[in-house]
Structures are given as structure tokens and as C-alpha cells.
Amino acid sequence: MSRKRSGATSIVHARPVIRPARADDLDALVDGNLALAEESERLTLNGETLRQGIRALLESRAPGRYWVAELGGRVVGQLLITFEWSDWRNRMVWWIQSVYVSPDVRRVGIFRALFEYVREEAQRAGSGGLRLYVDTSNTSAQSVYKALGMNGDHYQVFEDMFTGDIVTSDEAAGS
């Protein structure tokens, strides 16, 4: 695998190590989510609220699990799974959320490795399948998900979100 950084190309010889996130990944997960919100939706998250939310997951006080991808001992990717009970399937459906890959290692298979690992875990656990939502303007991510065989043609997500701790970048800048 190769990656481009500032015009130079370096070779990444190892596949990423995929593993469940641990308490010592908290800072990396917070940083990844802050960057994700800004990049994908131009949102500024409240860092302390985010930190508490991730900590609740890492300490098993909230329903969900993070997995991370490591290269050379550095967390370079993340993926969160939350669960939805499907009465139609009589089993859990796993929702993929909070997907982030560090910009310097994008397009070298980090997300694919996370996805394939979590897909196998979901099948082993008897899940009814995987779902995710993606911002309608994030066409790059949509292309990645389609290339992995995911289908976005069946459902549309509607929401009524209470945004107290989240502001758009334009709001944060005072425009």
C-alpha cells in the first residue's frame, strides 16, 4: 500500500491492525470525531460532551462499540457500531457511525479493513446486517460504501435532532 503526503510517497507495508477500542484510545477517538464533524458536515462539536459520550461507550455504559485501525502503533481509523432491534428480523442490526480515517492514510484500504472486520464480527454475532447513514453531500463516502457492496437505494433517513452542543462552522465563525 502506498500513501501520499505533501507530494511525497511512502510505502505502508503492513495491513492495519483492527481491534476493539480501549480507554487509552479516548484522545484519538475525540480528535477523529471532531475532524469528522467538521469535514463531513461543517459542524463544531462540544469537545467535553463528545469526550463523555465516547468514554461512556468505552466503559460499556452506553450501547455501542468502537473499533480502531492502527498502523505502526498509531490509531489511523475508527468506526463505531450502535445497535437497532429489528422486530422483522428478530435480531440486531448493526449501525456504522463515526467513521474516520486520518487524511495521510486515506485511499490505502483502512476503511475497507475496518468494514470487513466489523462485517465478520456482525455475522458471527448473528446480526441481521449492517446499516449506515451518510450526509447527502458526502459523495466521496457514498462512493466508498457502494464499492464495498452497500446499497443506499432502499431507505431515506429523516430526523428531528436536538442540537444543543453542536453548531455549524458558519455559526461558530459568527456569520
C-alpha atoms as a printed R data frame, in Angstrom:
    type eleno elety resid chain resno       x       y      z
1   ATOM     1    CA   MET     A     1   0.000   0.000  0.000
2   ATOM     2    CA   SER     A     2   1.221   3.495 -0.628
3   ATOM     3    CA   ARG     A     3   0.124   6.801  0.751
4   ATOM     4    CA   LYS     A     4   0.720  10.339 -0.431
5   ATOM     5    CA   ARG     A     5   1.721  13.078  1.923
6   ATOM     6    CA   SER     A     6   2.822  16.538  0.838
7   ATOM     7    CA   GLY     A     7   3.716  15.284 -2.625
8   ATOM     8    CA   ALA     A     8   5.957  12.516 -1.314
9   ATOM     9    CA   THR     A     9   5.036   8.866 -1.419
10  ATOM    10    CA   SER     A    10   5.899   6.498  1.381
11  ATOM    11    CA   ILE     A    11   5.165   2.805  1.467
12  ATOM    12    CA   VAL     A    12   2.993   1.265  4.139
13  ATOM    13    CA   HIS     A    13   3.908  -2.430  4.097
14  ATOM    14    CA   ALA     A    14   1.652  -3.738  6.855
15  ATOM    15    CA   ARG     A    15  -2.076  -4.102  6.836
16  ATOM    16    CA   PRO     A    16  -3.661  -2.131  9.631
17  ATOM    17    CA   VAL     A    17  -4.281  -3.882 12.925
18  ATOM    18    CA   ILE     A    18  -8.023  -3.803 13.629
19  ATOM    19    CA   ARG     A    19  -9.015  -4.105 17.273
20  ATOM    20    CA   PRO     A    20 -11.683  -3.019 19.741
21  ATOM    21    CA   ALA     A    21 -11.019   0.461 21.070
22  ATOM    22    CA   ARG     A    22  -9.606   0.804 24.585
23  ATOM    23    CA   ALA     A    23  -9.704   3.541 27.198
24  ATOM    24    CA   ASP     A    24  -6.274   4.776 26.078
25  ATOM    25    CA   ASP     A    25  -7.735   5.472 22.597
26  ATOM    26    CA   LEU     A    26 -10.025   8.171 24.017
27  ATOM    27    CA   ASP     A    27  -7.988  11.157 22.761
28  ATOM    28    CA   ALA     A    28  -7.610   9.688 19.275
29  ATOM    29    CA   LEU     A    29 -11.356   8.990 19.075
30  ATOM    30    CA   VAL     A    30 -12.232  12.505 20.248
31  ATOM    31    CA   ASP     A    31  -9.831  14.025 17.701
32  ATOM    32    CA   GLY     A    32 -11.213  11.790 14.939
33  ATOM    33    CA   ASN     A    33 -14.811  12.732 15.695
34  ATOM    34    CA   LEU     A    34 -14.039  16.455 15.881
35  ATOM    35    CA   ALA     A    35 -12.363  16.256 12.480
36  ATOM    36    CA   LEU     A    36 -15.146  14.076 11.061
37  ATOM    37    CA   ALA     A    37 -17.886  16.518 12.065
38  ATOM    38    CA   GLU     A    38 -16.010  19.468 10.587
39  ATOM    39    CA   GLU     A    39 -15.023  17.707  7.345
40  ATOM    40    CA   SER     A    40 -18.270  15.917  6.591
41  ATOM    41    CA   GLU     A    41 -20.939  18.287  7.888
42  ATOM    42    CA   ARG     A    42 -19.183  21.555  8.791
43  ATOM    43    CA   LEU     A    43 -20.214  21.073 12.418
44  ATOM    44    CA   THR     A    44 -18.330  22.017 15.548
45  ATOM    45    CA   LEU     A    45 -18.913  19.539 18.361
46  ATOM    46    CA   ASN     A    46 -18.664  20.334 22.045
47  ATOM    47    CA   GLY     A    47 -15.414  18.568 22.917
48  ATOM    48    CA   GLU     A    48 -16.311  17.756 26.520
49  ATOM    49    CA   THR     A    49 -19.747  16.369 25.597
50  ATOM    50    CA   LEU     A    50 -18.077  14.274 22.897
51  ATOM    51    CA   ARG     A    51 -15.387  13.041 25.311
52  ATOM    52    CA   GLN     A    52 -18.048  11.996 27.844
53  ATOM    53    CA   GLY     A    53 -20.069  10.243 25.123
54  ATOM    54    CA   ILE     A    54 -17.080   8.271 23.864
55  ATOM    55    CA   ARG     A    55 -15.988   7.439 27.402
56  ATOM    56    CA   ALA     A    56 -19.496   6.050 28.104
57  ATOM    57    CA   LEU     A    57 -19.074   3.690 25.146
58  ATOM    58    CA   LEU     A    58 -15.549   2.657 26.097
59  ATOM    59    CA   GLU     A    59 -16.704   1.915 29.653
60  ATOM    60    CA   SER     A    60 -19.746  -0.064 28.382
61  ATOM    61    CA   ARG     A    61 -22.190   2.417 29.932
62  ATOM    62    CA   ALA     A    62 -23.835   3.071 26.544
63  ATOM    63    CA   PRO     A    63 -24.904   0.617 23.821
64  ATOM    64    CA   GLY     A    64 -22.227   0.617 21.168
65  ATOM    65    CA   ARG     A    65 -18.638  -0.359 20.395
66  ATOM    66    CA   TYR     A    66 -15.724   1.359 18.727
67  ATOM    67    CA   TRP     A    67 -13.133  -0.401 16.627
68  ATOM    68    CA   VAL     A    68  -9.891   1.238 15.576
69  ATOM    69    CA   ALA     A    69  -7.303   0.667 12.872
70  ATOM    70    CA   GLU     A    70  -3.646   1.032 13.816
71  ATOM    71    CA   LEU     A    71  -0.568   1.447 11.665
72  ATOM    72    CA   GLY     A    72   2.774   1.462 13.425
73  ATOM    73    CA   GLY     A    73   1.062   1.742 16.808
74  ATOM    74    CA   ARG     A    74  -0.884   4.884 15.781
75  ATOM    75    CA   VAL     A    75  -4.688   4.961 15.553
76  ATOM    76    CA   VAL     A    76  -5.410   5.957 11.945
77  ATOM    77    CA   GLY     A    77  -9.042   4.947 11.612
78  ATOM    78    CA   GLN     A    78 -12.166   4.447 13.668
79  ATOM    79    CA   LEU     A    79 -15.644   3.025 13.343
80  ATOM    80    CA   LEU     A    80 -18.490   2.948 15.867
81  ATOM    81    CA   ILE     A    81 -21.241   0.342 15.933
82  ATOM    82    CA   THR     A    82 -24.586   1.003 17.580
83  ATOM    83    CA   PHE     A    83 -27.475  -1.413 17.660
84  ATOM    84    CA   GLU     A    84 -31.072  -1.361 16.453
85  ATOM    85    CA   TRP     A    85 -33.513  -4.132 17.287
86  ATOM    86    CA   SER     A    86 -35.324  -5.377 14.188
87  ATOM    87    CA   ASP     A    87 -38.632  -6.996 15.009
88  ATOM    88    CA   TRP     A    88 -38.914  -8.010 11.353
89  ATOM    89    CA   ARG     A    89 -35.663  -9.986 11.594
90  ATOM    90    CA   ASN     A    90 -35.838 -10.870 15.303
91  ATOM    91    CA   ARG     A    91 -32.221  -9.813 15.678
92  ATOM    92    CA   MET     A    92 -29.994  -6.774 15.977
93  ATOM    93    CA   VAL     A    93 -28.983  -4.666 13.015
94  ATOM    94    CA   TRP     A    94 -25.597  -3.023 13.467
95  ATOM    95    CA   TRP     A    95 -25.349   0.659 12.542
96  ATOM    96    CA   ILE     A    96 -21.983   2.005 11.409
97  ATOM    97    CA   GLN     A    97 -21.298   5.503 12.718
98  ATOM    98    CA   SER     A    98 -18.430   7.880 13.432
99  ATOM    99    CA   VAL     A    99 -16.264   6.606 10.578
100 ATOM   100    CA   TYR     A   100 -12.990   8.477 10.279
101 ATOM   101    CA   VAL     A   101  -9.658   7.778  8.599
102 ATOM   102    CA   SER     A   102  -6.676  10.096  9.041
103 ATOM   103    CA   PRO     A   103  -6.105  12.134  5.863
104 ATOM   104    CA   ASP     A   104  -2.495  10.941  5.456
105 ATOM   105    CA   VAL     A   105  -3.585   7.292  5.085
106 ATOM   106    CA   ARG     A   106  -6.766   7.608  3.064
107 ATOM   107    CA   ARG     A   107  -7.277   5.507 -0.046
108 ATOM   108    CA   VAL     A   108  -4.995   2.703  1.112
109 ATOM   109    CA   GLY     A   109  -7.684   0.374  2.481
110 ATOM   110    CA   ILE     A   110  -8.021   1.482  6.104
111 ATOM   111    CA   PHE     A   111 -11.812   1.792  5.991
112 ATOM   112    CA   ARG     A   112 -12.124  -1.387  3.936
113 ATOM   113    CA   ALA     A   113 -10.162  -3.278  6.624
114 ATOM   114    CA   LEU     A   114 -12.377  -1.840  9.394
115 ATOM   115    CA   PHE     A   115 -15.531  -2.619  7.422
116 ATOM   116    CA   GLU     A   116 -14.537  -6.188  6.590
117 ATOM   117    CA   TYR     A   117 -13.532  -6.894 10.188
118 ATOM   118    CA   VAL     A   118 -16.762  -5.481 11.630
119 ATOM   119    CA   ARG     A   119 -18.840  -7.242  8.965
120 ATOM   120    CA   GLU     A   120 -17.364 -10.584 10.027
121 ATOM   121    CA   GLU     A   121 -17.974  -9.732 13.701
122 ATOM   122    CA   ALA     A   122 -21.604  -8.848 12.914
123 ATOM   123    CA   GLN     A   123 -22.138 -12.124 11.075
124 ATOM   124    CA   ARG     A   124 -20.565 -14.112 13.934
125 ATOM   125    CA   ALA     A   125 -22.840 -12.327 16.417
126 ATOM   126    CA   GLY     A   126 -25.950 -13.191 14.373
127 ATOM   127    CA   SER     A   127 -26.683  -9.632 13.270
128 ATOM   128    CA   GLY     A   128 -29.354  -9.031 10.664
129 ATOM   129    CA   GLY     A   129 -26.973  -6.803  8.713
130 ATOM   130    CA   LEU     A   130 -25.108  -3.524  8.615
131 ATOM   131    CA   ARG     A   131 -26.534  -0.080  8.002
132 ATOM   132    CA   LEU     A   132 -25.138   3.400  7.962
133 ATOM   133    CA   TYR     A   133 -26.233   6.881  7.156
134 ATOM   134    CA   VAL     A   134 -24.169   9.385  5.251
135 ATOM   135    CA   ASP     A   135 -24.628  13.108  4.712
136 ATOM   136    CA   THR     A   136 -26.205  13.646  1.297
137 ATOM   137    CA   SER     A   137 -23.386  15.995  0.278
138 ATOM   138    CA   ASN     A   138 -20.639  13.486  1.147
139 ATOM   139    CA   THR     A   139 -20.440  11.892 -2.286
140 ATOM   140    CA   SER     A   140 -16.896  10.640 -1.707
141 ATOM   141    CA   ALA     A   141 -18.015   8.487  1.227
142 ATOM   142    CA   GLN     A   142 -21.051   7.300 -0.718
143 ATOM   143    CA   SER     A   143 -18.750   6.039 -3.476
144 ATOM   144    CA   VAL     A   144 -16.655   4.122 -0.933
145 ATOM   145    CA   TYR     A   145 -19.725   2.465  0.601
146 ATOM   146    CA   LYS     A   146 -21.078   1.485 -2.828
147 ATOM   147    CA   ALA     A   147 -17.690  -0.013 -3.768
148 ATOM   148    CA   LEU     A   148 -17.966  -2.232 -0.675
149 ATOM   149    CA   GLY     A   149 -21.312  -3.555 -1.889
150 ATOM   150    CA   MET     A   150 -23.563  -1.479  0.326
151 ATOM   151    CA   ASN     A   151 -26.863  -0.326 -1.143
152 ATOM   152    CA   GLY     A   152 -28.248   3.147 -0.473
153 ATOM   153    CA   ASP     A   153 -31.364   2.832 -2.613
154 ATOM   154    CA   HIS     A   154 -33.887   1.471 -0.122
155 ATOM   155    CA   TYR     A   155 -34.214   3.891  2.811
156 ATOM   156    CA   GLN     A   156 -34.010   7.594  3.429
157 ATOM   157    CA   VAL     A   157 -33.275   8.823  6.963
158 ATOM   158    CA   PHE     A   158 -35.469  11.522  8.493
159 ATOM   159    CA   GLU     A   159 -34.520  13.211 11.721
160 ATOM   160    CA   ASP     A   160 -35.593  15.687 14.371
161 ATOM   161    CA   MET     A   161 -32.321  16.338 16.167
162 ATOM   162    CA   PHE     A   162 -31.886  18.463 19.273
163 ATOM   163    CA   THR     A   163 -28.574  20.194 18.584
164 ATOM   164    CA   GLY     A   164 -27.724  21.954 21.861
165 ATOM   165    CA   ASP     A   165 -23.990  21.092 21.771
166 ATOM   166    CA   ILE     A   166 -23.431  21.221 18.007
167 ATOM   167    CA   VAL     A   167 -23.075  24.312 15.816
168 ATOM   168    CA   THR     A   168 -22.301  24.729 12.148
169 ATOM   169    CA   SER     A   169 -18.926  26.153 11.183
170 ATOM   170    CA   ASP     A   170 -20.691  29.261  9.880
171 ATOM   171    CA   GLU     A   171 -22.389  29.785 13.263
172 ATOM   172    CA   ALA     A   172 -19.087  29.271 15.070
173 ATOM   173    CA   ALA     A   173 -17.433  31.881 12.867
174 ATOM   174    CA   GLY     A   174 -20.243  34.347 13.609
175 ATOM   175    CA   SER     A   175 -21.529  34.660 10.039
